[in-house]
Every structure is written in C-alpha cells, then in structure tokens.
Amino acid sequence: MVTTTAAATAGISAPAEAGSKIPAVIPTVPRELPAVVRRTLPNGLRVDVVARSSVPLVELRLRIPFAGSGLVHLAEAELLAETILTGSSRYDRVGLATAVHALGGSLRTGVDADRLAIVSSALATSLEPLLALIADVLTTASYPDSEFGGERDRIVEETTSALSQPAVIAREALVRRMFGDHPYGSAITPPSVLSEVGAERVRSLHGARVCPDGAILTLVGDVDPERALDAVEAALGSWTGTAAPGHPPAPVPTAGPILIVDRPGAVQTNIRMGGRALNRSAPAHPALRLASTIFGGYFSSRLVSNIREDKGYTYSPRSSVDHHQAGSRLTVAADVSTDVTGPALLEILYELGRMAVLPPEAEELEAARQYLIGTLALSSATAAGLAGTLSGLSGAGVGVEYLRDHPRALATVTAADVQAVSAQLLAPSGLVTVLVGDASKITESVRALGAVESA
C-alpha cells in the first residue's frame, strides 16, 4: 500500500518552513482482489492458489479440522503438533530439517481447539519436493519413541511454568467462566494429563484425524496456478481419511459476579473481561470491529487514553474480537498495580458504558475506520500475509471477497451503528469479569463496583 498526501497527489510541493500544516492523508486506495484458483480433490482436500510474483517464493498454509472434546484430546493434539516433525518413513528429525532447509524453506506446525496447521515456505522452484516432504509427514509420521519421551517431558515442563504466570491464569479463568466444559473453556493442558500420553496414543490420533476431508491448502507465490494444483494432486491425491464432526456451538457467556482468583502477594492485578461477539458474516460485524477499536483496539483508543495516558494505571490495555469455528468472543485486558485495581476497573466500566450509551465522535470513528481498512490492506500486502489471511478466512467459511467487501462495509458504518452494537455487546452488565491478584488487597474496592466471588 502506497500512501500519498493530498498535496503530492495534486503535484504541489509541500511547504518546508517550520510550523507548516501537515497535509491530510488521503483514504486507502482499494487493491485489486487476488485471483484465487481452486480445486477440490476427490479425497476432500480443497486447494486454493494465488499467483504472486513479487518474490521467487511460495507460501503454504494447510488447515486440517481438529475439533475434539476433553482434556485428553487437548493433550494428545498438543503432543501431536509438537512431535509430528520428529520422524517419518523417509526421515528422522535431523534429516527432515535438513531436507527442508535444502529447499530454501521452513516448516512448522501448530494446533488449537479448531484446527491443526502446517505452515511452510520455500523457493517457488522447490514446490514439488516441498509437497513431497509434507505428504511424507502427513501419511507416514512415526513419532519415534526415542524422540517422543523427551519432547513430552519438555512440554510438561514448559506448561508447568506457563501455569504459574498470572496472564495465563487470567486467560484460563476467563475462558472457563465464559465457556465452561465446552472445548473453548480451556486453552492449556494440565501437565498431569500431558504426562500420561504415550506415543502410541498420538499415532492413533494421527491415523484417525490427520486426514484430507475438510482440509484446506492455501498456496500463494510465484507459481502457475494450474501447475501448482497438478503438483498438489500428484503429491496429496492418495492421502485418505474422513473428518470428524466439529464442535457444538459455543455457549453464550453470562456475566455473573466479578470473579477474583487469589494470588497472595501479587503486586499487580490482571483484569480480564469477555463476552460474546459476532462472526464475520454478521451484518453488524463491521460496526462491532469499529466499536472494539474505538474502545481499546489500538493506541489511539479511549481505553489507552484514559488508563494509560491520562492516569498511568497500566502500560498496554486492549480489547479484541477473536473468531473461532463455533463462536466469536470479545476480550478486554489490562494489567494494573494492585493499589489501583478498583479505580482502573471503574474507568474500564465507565468507558464501556460510554460506548454503550453514546455514539462516538465523527473524528474518532473516521480514525478507527481508516486504521482498520489500512491494517487489512497491510495484512495481505506480502505473500506470507496473504496466505495467512486467506487461510484464516477459509477456515471460517469466508472467501477472498472479504478483502474487498469488508472495507466497503466499514466505510458505510455510522456512529449510530457503533452505538447500537456497543449497547448490545459492550455494555458492562453483559460481560464476564475476572481479576487475578491479591484478594486481601483488592476485594474491598472491587466490591464497591459489583458482587464478588472467589475462585
């Protein structure tokens, strides 16, 4: 994206003297919509290819449905993602890494409650051997015992350490309060569950769930789309398997009392709030994104201005709208000193209430609008960014048209639209609130703002 000033557009030189007025920035110019060439293979694998010749690379994103319930599935899925690259029928761990590097590439994996992701890149001329490597992993990953035990012990140790961190405690308490026993009700596996998982169970999970049915492969780079599709079909056409059912819809969170998770001696309080949000296909989704951005979604937001810039209560307060297969959620976060927990929470509630009952000013609405339009353009400006964006959208059932239609929708949102969606979704009376801190020091001031209960 190229940004020019109004003066430059008109061919006028900007004045150089001190104190001259800064020219206004013109609106973001819409980019041409990427052309996606698609093929669905007989085994159910959907392949989307975008030709992008700016650099001689190809970016690959494979998204495999991986929904499951219970802590055992969560543990097995995490260990699978962490150890899938430790061996296959053709390679051991070092051999696979060496083969990927020889292609000028990288290869990594990750998993969450919805999907197993394989993320890779390489020189565009190496696409066919890269696909062969990935096919080998997908169909013959061996999870060798000699590697698995050590990796599991490492993950158990890292998880144990993570669970001592207040931000992780706060996140887990919030999602548990919001979603209960739904798979979205936990994002980290208890070490005791992880330590019980053996390699054979992970091999079994791989055989049952690492399959092409419902999977989506996105390729972006310096490739000919039809030749790339043929190469994918040659490499992955024999991959077989049927996807398991997805998650049931996530429950709608109910507010309830303010939950305090005690951390005796803590010098700060982690404030987390959450509620339901709208998915990308909802008509009011653009208005919600603008509402979240104005409230706490970027540095010029009301929340930053109030409790960081004006009062100095915190360094990085924020809000976000996060999307998952079975539901979306709004999250508010701020980490504050223990002695200002009550005042900080009061200001957060005030700003949420102000969003819910008053429309935003025209200037702040327009600033948030241009920010969202610009960041979406930036997210797809590189091959890697475009591949990641398209993969995320495809997993939500949203097409490339979103890159064109969402900025247009943002441009039509009015202040009244933002106030209306804020009243529906940002009103503090409808949000779950969790505080992690020293209960003996924060409970009294917090109780003045609402009913309190302890974890």
N, C-alpha and C positions, 0 to 999 in steps of 0.2 A: 504494500500500500504506500503510495506517494502522497505526502501532504504538502500542499502549497498554500500560500497566503492569497488573500483577495487581491492585494497589490501586484503580486507576481503574476497572477492569472491575467490581469489586465495589462501586463507589460510595463508596469510602473515601478521604478526603483524605490525601495523603502527608505525613508529619511534616516540618516545616520546619527543626527545630533542626539545628545543625551536628553532623556525625558520624552522622546518621541513616542507616540501612541503605538502599541503593538497591534498590528493588523489582525482582524478576526480570522480564525481558521475556517476554511470552507468545509462543508459536510463531506464525509467519506464518500468517495465515488464507488458505486457498486462494481464488483468484479464480475467477469464473465463466469457463469456457472460451470463448474467442472463437468466434463462429459464422462459419465460412468458407463462402461460396457460390462454387461452382466451375463453370467451363465450359471445355471443351476445344474450340477452334475447328477447323474442317476442315483448316486448314493446319498443325495440330500444336501451336499455341500454347495452353498451359494458363493460365487466368486464375483467380486466387483473389482474392475481395473480402471484406473485413471492414468492416462499418459501425461507425464510432467517431465519435460526435458531440460529443466534448468540446470540440473547437475546429473552426472552419469551414475546415479544410484537408484535402487529400488527399495521402497519401504514396504514391509509385510506386517499385517496385523491379522491374527487368527483368533476368533472369538468362539469358544465352544460352550454351549449351555452346560451349567454345572450345579443346578439347584439341588438342594438336599436339606434334610431336616436333622436336627440334633447335634450335640457336641461331637459325637463320634465321627459323623460325616465331615464336620468342620475340621477336625484334627486330621483325618485321612486326606482331605482335599489339600490342606496346607502342606502336609508332608509330600504329597504327590507333586505339587508345583515346585517344591524346593529340591526334589531329587530326580525329577524326570530327565534331567540332562546328565545324570551320572553314569549312564551306560546304555547301550543298545546292542543289537545283534552284530553291528559292524564296528562299534567304537566303545572304548572306555571313556571316562570323563575327560582325560587329557587329550585323547585322540579326537573327540568331538570338538573340543575347544580349538584345537589346532586346525582342524578342517574348516571350521567357521572363519577363523582368522585368515586362512589362506585365500578365502573368497573376498577378503576386504570387508568382512561383515561382523555382525554381532547377533547374539541370540539369547533371549531371556524369557522367563515365564512368570506368571502371577495368577492369583486366584482371589475371588471374593465370593459373596453369597450367591451371585448370579452366574458367573462365568469363569472358565479357565482361559487365560490369554497367553498367546505366544507372540512375542514381539521380536522382529528381526529386521535387519537391513544388510545390504551387500552391494557391491558393484553390479550395475544392471546387467552386464555381460555374464554375471555369475548366477543369474536367477535359476536356471535349470539345476545346477548342482546344489544350490541352496534348498530348493524344493525337495531334492532327493534326500538331503540330510534331515529335513523336517519330517518327511514321510517315514524315514527310518525311526525317528524318535516316536512319532505318533503310533506306529504299528508294532515296534519291537523293543520299546523301552524296557530295560531289565531290572532296574532298581537293585543293583548288586548288594548283597548282604555286607560286603566289605566296605561299602560306602554308606549304606543306609543308617547303620547304627550311629556312626559319628555325626552324620548330618542331623539325625533326630535329637541327639544329645545337645548339639549346638542350638537348635531351635528351642528346645526346652529351656536352656539357659537364657537365651535372648528373651523368651516370653516371660520367664520369671522376673527378669529385670524390668521389662516393659510394664508389667502389672504393678510395679512399685512406683511408677511415675504418675503424678497427680492428673496430668492431662488424659492419660489412658484410663485411669479410674473414673474420671468425669465422663468421658465418652461412653464407657461401658455402662455406667449408671444411667445415663440419659437414654441410650437406645433400649436398655432393659425396661426402663419406666415407660417408654413410648410403645414398644412392640412386644413386650412380654416374651412368650415362648415361640413367637414367630422367628424364622431364621434370621431376620434383621435385628433381633433382640440381643445379638452378641457379635462382636467383630474380632474377638481374640479368644483363642482356645486355652482352657486351663492346662497348665503343664502336666498335671496328673493324668489327663486324658491323652495328651500327646505322647507321654512316655510309655503308654500301653500299646501303641500302634506298631505293628511289625511290618516288615517289607512285604510279606505275602498278602496282607490286607490291602496294601496300596497297589500291588499288582492286580488284585481282584477288582479294585475300584477303577483302575485304568482300563481293564478289559471291558467293564460294564459301561463306563461313562465317557471315555475319550473316543468319541465317535463323530462321524461327519453329519449325521442327520440334525438339521437345525443350525449347524455351524456356519459362520460367515467369514470368508477370507477376503481381505481388502489389500490390494496392491496399488501403490502409487509410485511412479517413477519413470525413468527414461526407457520405456518399453513399448512395443507394439501390442495393443490390447488383445488382438486375436491370437497372436503367437503366444502371449503370456497365458491366455486361457487354455490354449492347447497344452502348454507345458504343465499347468496345474493339473489338467485332466490326466495327462500321462503319469504324473508323479503320485497323485492322490485319488485317482479314479477307483483303485482297488481297495481303498480304505473303507471299512464297513462298520456298521453299528447303528442302533436306534436310540434316539434321545429319550431321556426320562422326562416325566411331567415337570412343569415349572412350579414355582411357589404359588400358594394361595394368595389372594390379595392381602396386603399388609393391613393390620387393624388401624382404625382411626384413633390417634392418641387422645386421651382425656387428661385434662390439666391436673386436678387433684392438688393436695397441699404441696408446699415447697419441700423438697427432699434434701436433707443435709446428710452427707456422708462424712463422718468424723475422721479427721487426720490430726490427732493431738500434736501440738507444737508447730503446726504448719504456719509459715509466715505469709502465705497468700491463699486466697480463695479462688478456685476455678468455678466460674459461673457459666452454666450451660442452660440454654432454653431450646425447646424444639416443638414443632407442630407439623401438621400435615401441609403438603404443598400440592401444586397442580403439575401434571405431567406436560410434556412439550406439546401435545396435541390439543390441550385445553384452550378454548378461545381466550381466556383471561391470563394465560401463562405469560405473555409479554408484559402485561401490566404487573404481574407478580415479580418478575425479574427486575423491573424498574423500581418497584416498591422496596425490595430487598437491597438493591444497590443504593438507593437514596438513604435508607435507614442505616446500613452498615456494610455494604458490599464493596466499597473502595475507599481510598484515603480521603476523599472529599465528602464522605458520608456524614450524616448527622451524629451517629454514634461516636465516630472518631473525633469530630469537632467538639463534642460535649465532654466525654470522659477521658479523652487523651489530651487534646489540645487545650481545652479550657480548664479542666480540673486536675489533670495529671494523675488520674486513678490507675491507668493501665497503658500499656505500650501498643498493643495490636488488637483492639476489639473488632469483631467482624460478624457478618451474617452471610449465609449462603443458602442456595436452593440446590439440593442434591437429588439426582434421579436414579432409581433402581427399577428392576423389571416389574416388581409387584407393588410399587408405590414410591412417591416422592416425599421429601421432607425439607422443612425449613429449620435451620440451626442458627442460634445466636451464641457467641462465645466471647468471654472476657476473663482475663486473669488479673486479679487486683490484690493489693495488700490487705491483710486481714482486718486492719483497723478501719478500712473504708468499704468493707463489704456491703453494709446496709446502705450508705449513700450511693455507691456505684449501682447496686441493684435498683434503687429508687430512680436513678437517672435513666437506666435502661428501660424500666417500665414506663417512665414518662415519655421517652422517645417513641416507644412502641405505641403508646396511647395517642400521641400526637399524630402518628401516621394513620391511625385508625379513625380519627375523628375530623382531621383537617386535610384538605388537598395540598399537595406540595406547591411551592412557588414555581412559576414558569421557568426561571433561570436554573434552578436545581434539577427540575425534570429534564430540561434540554441537555444539561451537562451529563446526567446519568444516561440519557438516550445515546448521546454521541460516544460515551465510554463503552457501552455495550455493543454498539454497532462496530466500533473500531476494534475492540478486542476479539470479536468474532472474525473479523477480516484478518487480523493478525494470526489467529489460531489456525487458519488454513493457508497461510502465505507460503509455507515451506512444504515439501513433500512429506516430511515426518509429521508436521502438524495436521496436514490434510488427511493423512492416513489415520491418525488417531481420532480426529474429529469424525470422519466418516464411519469408522468402526464403532465409536460410541453411539452415534445416531442410529446406525443399522441395528444395534442391539436393542434399541428402544422402539424399533419399527418405524423409524423416521428416515426419509430419503434425503438425497442431496439437495432437494428443493428447499430444505430448511435454511440453507446458506443464503438463499435469495429471499424466501418468504418471511423469515424471522425479522430481518432488518426492516422490511416493509411494514410488518405488523408493529414493531417498536415505534416506527415513525408516526403511526396513527393513534397511539395511546394518549389519552387526555389525562389531565390532573384528576378529574372526577373518576376516571377508570382506576387510577392508582389508589385513590382514597377508598373506593368501593372494595377492591380486592384486599386492601390493608385491613379494613373493618372485618372482613371475612376471615383472614388468615394471620394477621399480625397483632390482633387485639391481645393484650397480655392475659386476659381472662381465659383464653383458649390454649395457652401454651404450657407445656410441661417445664418445670423449673427444677434444676439440680445444682446444689452447691457442694463442692468438696473443699473442706477446710477444718479449722479448729472449732468444733461445735461449741466449746465452752466460751469462746470469744465472739462468735458471730450470731448465735441463736437469738439473743435478746433483740438486737437491732433488726434482724430479718423478720422476727415475729410481728413487728410493727407493720410489716407490709403484706402479711398474709399468714394463713395457717401453716404450721411447720410440722414435719415428722422426720424421724431419724431412720437411717437405713439399718 
